[in-house]
Amino acid sequence: MNPKEVKAILQAMVATDTNELTLETPDYKLSVRRAAAVQQQIAQPLAVAATQEQDVPPQTRAQTAEPQQQTPAEKPAASDCPGCQEITAPIVGTFYRKPAPDAEPFVNVGDRVEKGQVVCIIEAMKLFNEIESEVSGVIKKILVEDGEPVEYGQPLFLVEPA
């Protein structure tokens, strides 16, 4: 399953107001749950999940089966950029502005971006997922530092549509 397929599944969940989804194949299992604050569990290979369950005592498994209440990431103030649109993280992972440590960033403040242009990378489970802009415009603010962990739905950039 590639990041675009995961993103499509998540968008369908939001559009249909679905709160929980489990998708299982011989290679992986994907479970997604929504609560007051949107929470996501990342797909794990079944062999890893089965091994982890065997190593955990039953009482601990029962405690970890409940979704953990997390405080949602703080949204930037609307006054930061009136009329701007957010580019948000479609997955949980580590945010990177550059394709390689010695490379130039994908975008900087003031750069013009087109819809579909790669603006950053999010590393999740040793996979580097290119994140594309969903809007054409000018980057007004970068909300996350390079190498920081990001949550699903967390704003990454503010873009002034053009």
N, C-alpha and C positions, 0 to 999 in steps of 0.2 A: 504494500500500500504506500503510495507516495503522498507527499504533503498536500498536493492539490486535492486528492481524494479525501483526505482527512478534513481539509478545509470545507469541501463541499458537504460532507456529512454534518459538520458542525453548523454550517449555514442552514441546512435543511432542518436541523433540530430547532434552531432559533425561529425559523419561519413557521414551523408547525407547533411551536410551544411545547415540544417534547422535553420531558425532564430527565429521562434515563434511556440509554441505548447500550446494548451489548452486541458486538459483532465478533463471531468466532470462526476461524478457518483452521486448517491443520497447521499453519505456520505462525499465527498470532491470534491474540485476543485483544479487542479494543472495547473498553468500557468507559462511557462518558456519563456523568451525572451533573445536573444543574440543581443548585440550591439557591438560597437568598443571594449569595455571591456565587457567580459561575465558577465551578470547579471542574477540573478535567483530570482523568487518569490516563497516563500515557500507555500505549500498547506495549506489551511485553511478550516475548516468545513464550509459548506455553510451557516449554521445558523449564525455563527459569522460574516462572510463576509457580509451577508444581513443586520445584525444589525448595523455593522460599517458604511455601506453606508447610512443608514437612518439617522444616527447621524451627518453626514458630509454635510455642505452646498454645493449646486451644483457647485458653482464656485471653491471651494476647491477640489471637486472630479475631476473636469476637470484638475486642476493643478497637482494632485497626480497621474492621469492616465498616464501621460508622464513618461517614464523611467528617473530616476535621473542619471545625469552624475557623475560617481564616478571615483576617481583615482584608477587605478589598484594597487594591492598590489605589493610592490617592490620585484622583483625576486632576490634571492641571486646571487652573482657574480659567474660565471662559474669557476673562479679560486679558489673558496672555496674548490672544490673537483672535479678535472678533471676526467671525465669518470663516475661520479656518476649519479644515477637516482633519481628523486624526487618521494616521496610519497605525493600526493596532497589531499586536502580536497574535497571529493565528494559532500559535502553539506555545507550550511551556518550554523554556530552554535558556541558553546563554546568548545574549545579544552581541553581535560583532558588526562594526561599521565597515570593516575592510575584508576583502577576500583572502588576504594573507597578511602576516604581521609586518612585512616590509612593503606592502602595497598601499596605494592611495585609497582613502575612503570612497565608498560608492557615491555618497552625496555629502555636501556640506551645507550649512545655513546659507541661503541666498541662491542655491542652485535651482535651476528649472528641472522638473521631472515630468515625465509623460506616464500616462496610465500603462501599467505593465512593465515599467522600468524597475530593475532590481535596486533596492535602496539599502538593504542590509542582509545579514545572514543570522539565522538563529540555529544554534547547535542543540540538538535534542537526541539523546541516546546515541552519541557518536556519529550522527548524521547532520550534515550541514545543509540547511534548508534556505534557499534564496527567497527573500520576502520582496514582493513586487508592490509598487504603488498602485492604489486603487483609484487614484485621482491625478489629473494633470494640474500642475501649478508650480509654486515656488516654495521651497522648504523654508519655513519661518523659524522653527525651533526643533532641536533634537532633544528629546526628553529623557533619554537613557544613555548612560556612559558605556563605553566599549568594555566588554567583558562582564557586564552585570547580568544577573539572572532576571528573566522576565516571566510574567504570568500570562495565561491565555486572556486576551482582550485588553491587555495593558497598552496604553497609548505609547507609541515610539517616536512619532514625528507629528508636528503640526504643519499642514500644507495650506497655503492660501491658493484657492482654486483660480485658475486663469482661463 
